[in-house]
Amino acid sequence: MRFIVTLVLALSILLMLSFNAHATSRISRFYDGDTVKIEDGHKHYKLRITHIDAPERNQAYGKKSRHALMQLCKNANIKVIITGTDK
C-alpha cells in the first residue's frame, strides 16, 4: 500500500511540475520509478521526481516501480518546474 501511495504522489508531483508547456513535451524514457527523460522539441531533460525514493531497476521491485510509473503517466500532460539540480 505504501508503494502505491508513493507512486500516486510521484504522479501528482510530475503533473504539477511545469516547463514552457509546449505541445511537443513528452516523457521519452522511464529510467526507474522516480527518474524520467522529457523531450521538449529538440531539448532533452533527465528529471528526478522529488520527495520519493523509488528502487533502481536492478533492485527489488525496481522493474515494478518503473512499470507502475509508466502506467500512471500514460497520456499525461507534462509540465515541469526545476527546483534544483542533482549530481
Secondary structure, DSSP 4 states (H G I P E B T S, - for coil): -HHHHHHHHHHHHHHH--SS--TT-EEEEE-SSSEEEEEETTEEEEEE-TT--PPPTTSTTHHHHHHHHHHHHTTPPP---------
